[in-house]
Amino acid sequence: MIPRKWRTWLWMSLAAGLALVVLTVGPAMLHLVRVTWNDADQIEVLPPGYVDDVSRMNKTKVSEVWEIPLDEQAAEQQLRELLVKAQADGLRISIAGARHSMGGHTIYPGGVSINMLPFNRMKLNPSGTILHVQAGARWSEIIPYLEQHGRSVEVMQSDNSFTVGGSLSVNCHGWQYGRPPIASTVESFRLMKADGTIVRCSRGENKELFSLALGGYGLFGIILDVELRVVANERLRLEQYIVPVDGALASFERKILEKPDVRMVYARLNISPDKLFQEVIISMFFPDPSGEIPGLEEPGSMKLRRAVFRGSAASAYGKKLRWEAETKIQPLLAGSIFSRNQLLNESADWYLDRSMDSTDILHEYFIPRATAGSFLGEMRQIIPKHRGDVLNVTVRDINTDPDTFLRYADQPVSAFVLFFSQSRTPAADARMRDMTREMIDASIRHGGRYYLPYRLHATGDQLHRAYPQARSFFDLKRQHDPRETFQNQFYLRYGGQTVGDPE
Ligand SMILES: Cc1cc2nc3c(=O)[nH]c(=O)nc-3n(C[C@H](O)[C@H](O)[C@H](O)COP(=O)(O)OP(=O)(O)OC[C@H]3O[C@@H](n4cnc5c(N)ncnc54)[C@H](O)[C@@H]3O)c2cc1C
């Protein structure tokens, strides 16, 4: 029998412990429950004849959404007929993959919108080095196919939601360390031009079109299928460390010198308002052939991860909580062994906004390493000044792109990828426009460029200062497509001959 004095003491200790748990964990639980409760799926089903993109800021009436047939021969024949009719009737054509660009790059008002998604067949060559894939295939279809053959994608975005055609046409990049953008992994592709003819483009054949259509935003023709270089799937070990931003580059360079065989790297900045961009968590993945490569599986705890991520919108508390969760709890839950395919096979759907009132908007700036620190200093001033609600900032390393005409990485660059939440109102969009323009000016001052697939907030002057080759790019577009059949809102805003400097 425990003496009464001791029992009282025991009860008091238990009560104090419980109170401590409630005080520390309680607010977090309440916050997450509130976020989950309010997280309704309110994405609008568009009326027939309308299209939009993932920004949900570009709802536009088109004359037709044209579904590409599954069968290759039927697809080519019918596409050719569509183009002949378009040329005769002065119709405009835009091309859509997964529609994750955000500035109407897949849309032309009153035009025909081609949906490439059904065009998704693929086959690996016998030596397992080249994937032949139709342009509508998404990474979420390609990765499970490659997994069966022990292979993996060489360069792609950080999520699997995108098509090959869309990825090539923006010349995407990912967090594969020290790699140029995706064009570097393309052996060749077949392109249907505006007159309906099909040409093969590679570094040896139709070289000019190769460099224009990669990163060409669908303005030079329809990419039908691609020969894409692929690599081995691998077992990778994660090493993570948290450092103050000021010393981050030096410590990262030391690590890389010690262990140069790193495969994938990203750095995530602290976004809590009281420590804005002051700390960074660096995640590095190294080959670890000491065991079996884990198989592809559905990622776990997605509801909790979504609540933690969405809970950082419009909430300083939520931003702090997320940093704590992602730096202290997630590494314990996720473990340290992954397969390359597992890391690449994550969908963007788990974190994207689905509410009626707000949406997510991406920005990206490519800055030479030498000036990246000072650009970050400017970002720290500009974003709070415009009350930008930043939910995520990652920094990646991209090597020089020797392949594309409208290239953003004309030297090795640090890519700052910023993910914002904004209201779907004209006033909020105008505030984002002003902030974007300041960010673009800062990137240009630092010898960098901004990424083109996002909102079209840049002025014409900014586009041409960031991309001095843009005028020649648009002139070449008109040489290859004299009737300007392939169009979209990006071309409409910046590309026309008569358009000088759109405001
Ligand atoms: C959540 C999110 C995360 C992202 N992450 C990254 C990232 O990590 N790295 C990165 O580089 N980008 C990223 N992006 C940006 C970019 O939009 C995508 O890389 C890419 O455009 C998505 O492919 P898609 O299939 O959605 O393309 P779409 O938006 O459908 O199309 C993009 C462009 O390609 C053209 N196009 C599409 N298919 C064809 C075709 N077959 N032939 C010719 N032209 C075609 C379209 O006309 C359009 O101009 C991200 C975007 C979002 C929303």
The ligand as a Tripos MOL2 file, in Angstrom:
@<TRIPOS>MOLECULE
LIG
   53    58     1     0     0
SMALL
NO_CHARGES

@<TRIPOS>ATOM
      1 C1          2.6330   22.7780  -57.5340 C.3       1 LIG1
      2 C2          3.5850   23.0550  -58.6520 C.ar      1 LIG1
      3 C3          4.8970   22.6360  -58.5440 C.ar      1 LIG1
      4 C4          5.7940   22.9070  -59.5920 C.ar      1 LIG1
      5 N1          7.0790   22.4870  -59.4480 N.ar      1 LIG1
      6 C5          7.9630   22.7240  -60.4230 C.ar      1 LIG1
      7 C6          9.3160   22.2810  -60.2990 C.ar      1 LIG1
      8 O1          9.7050   21.6480  -59.3120 O.2       1 LIG1
      9 N2         10.1700   22.5550  -61.3260 N.ar      1 LIG1
     10 C7          9.7680   23.2200  -62.4420 C.ar      1 LIG1
     11 O2         10.5950   23.4340  -63.3360 O.2       1 LIG1
     12 N3          8.5050   23.6500  -62.5720 N.ar      1 LIG1
     13 C8          7.5940   23.4170  -61.6020 C.ar      1 LIG1
     14 N4          6.3050   23.8440  -61.7620 N.ar      1 LIG1
     15 C9          5.9680   24.7010  -62.9380 C.3       1 LIG1
     16 C10         5.4890   24.2020  -64.2850 C.3       1 LIG1
     17 O3          4.1940   24.6530  -64.5300 O.3       1 LIG1
     18 C11         5.6500   22.7540  -64.5840 C.3       1 LIG1
     19 O4          7.0060   22.3940  -64.5420 O.3       1 LIG1
     20 C12         5.1240   22.2730  -65.9660 C.3       1 LIG1
     21 O5          4.5970   23.2350  -66.7810 O.3       1 LIG1
     22 C13         4.0390   21.4100  -65.6740 C.3       1 LIG1
     23 O6          3.7010   20.5540  -66.7300 O.3       1 LIG1
     24 P1          2.2060   20.5260  -67.2230 P.3       1 LIG1
     25 O7          1.9840   19.2000  -67.8560 O.co2     1 LIG1
     26 O8          1.2700   20.9180  -66.1410 O.co2     1 LIG1
     27 O9          2.2800   21.6680  -68.3080 O.3       1 LIG1
     28 P2          1.1070   22.6180  -68.8480 P.3       1 LIG1
     29 O10         0.8430   23.6560  -67.8190 O.co2     1 LIG1
     30 O11        -0.0320   21.8080  -69.3010 O.co2     1 LIG1
     31 O12         1.8440   23.2720  -70.0960 O.3       1 LIG1
     32 C14         2.9530   24.0780  -69.9400 C.3       1 LIG1
     33 C15         3.3710   24.6340  -71.3100 C.3       1 LIG1
     34 O13         3.7440   23.5510  -72.1430 O.3       1 LIG1
     35 C16         2.9910   23.5530  -73.3700 C.3       1 LIG1
     36 N5          2.7640   22.1500  -73.7260 N.ar      1 LIG1
     37 C17         2.1860   21.1750  -72.9860 C.ar      1 LIG1
     38 N6          2.2080   20.0040  -73.6520 N.ar      1 LIG1
     39 C18         2.7920   20.2410  -74.8580 C.ar      1 LIG1
     40 C19         3.0910   19.4360  -75.9920 C.ar      1 LIG1
     41 N7          2.8170   18.1360  -76.0240 N.pl3     1 LIG1
     42 N8          3.6900   20.0250  -77.0540 N.ar      1 LIG1
     43 C20         4.0070   21.3430  -77.0360 C.ar      1 LIG1
     44 N9          3.7320   22.1540  -75.9940 N.ar      1 LIG1
     45 C21         3.1460   21.6080  -74.9020 C.ar      1 LIG1
     46 C22         1.7340   24.3110  -73.0290 C.3       1 LIG1
     47 O14         1.1630   24.8860  -74.1790 O.3       1 LIG1
     48 C23         2.2430   25.3490  -72.0440 C.3       1 LIG1
     49 O15         2.7520   26.4630  -72.7270 O.3       1 LIG1
     50 C24         5.3700   23.6030  -60.7470 C.ar      1 LIG1
     51 C25         4.0390   24.0280  -60.8550 C.ar      1 LIG1
     52 C26         3.1620   23.7450  -59.8170 C.ar      1 LIG1
     53 C27         1.7610   24.2270  -59.9290 C.3       1 LIG1
@<TRIPOS>BOND
     1     1     2 1
     2     2     3 ar
     3     2    52 ar
     4     3     4 ar
     5     4     5 ar
     6     4    50 ar
     7     5     6 ar
     8     6     7 ar
     9     6    13 1
    10     7     8 2
    11     7     9 ar
    12     9    10 ar
    13    10    11 2
    14    10    12 ar
    15    12    13 ar
    16    13    14 ar
    17    14    15 1
    18    14    50 ar
    19    15    16 1
    20    16    17 1
    21    16    18 1
    22    18    19 1
    23    18    20 1
    24    20    21 1
    25    20    22 1
    26    22    23 1
    27    23    24 1
    28    24    25 2
    29    24    26 1
    30    24    27 1
    31    27    28 1
    32    28    29 2
    33    28    30 1
    34    28    31 1
    35    31    32 1
    36    32    33 1
    37    33    34 1
    38    33    48 1
    39    34    35 1
    40    35    36 1
    41    35    46 1
    42    36    37 ar
    43    36    45 ar
    44    37    38 ar
    45    38    39 ar
    46    39    40 ar
    47    39    45 ar
    48    40    41 1
    49    40    42 ar
    50    42    43 ar
    51    43    44 ar
    52    44    45 ar
    53    46    47 1
    54    46    48 1
    55    48    49 1
    56    50    51 ar
    57    51    52 ar
    58    52    53 1
@<TRIPOS>SUBSTRUCTURE
     1 LIG1         1 GROUP 0 **** ****
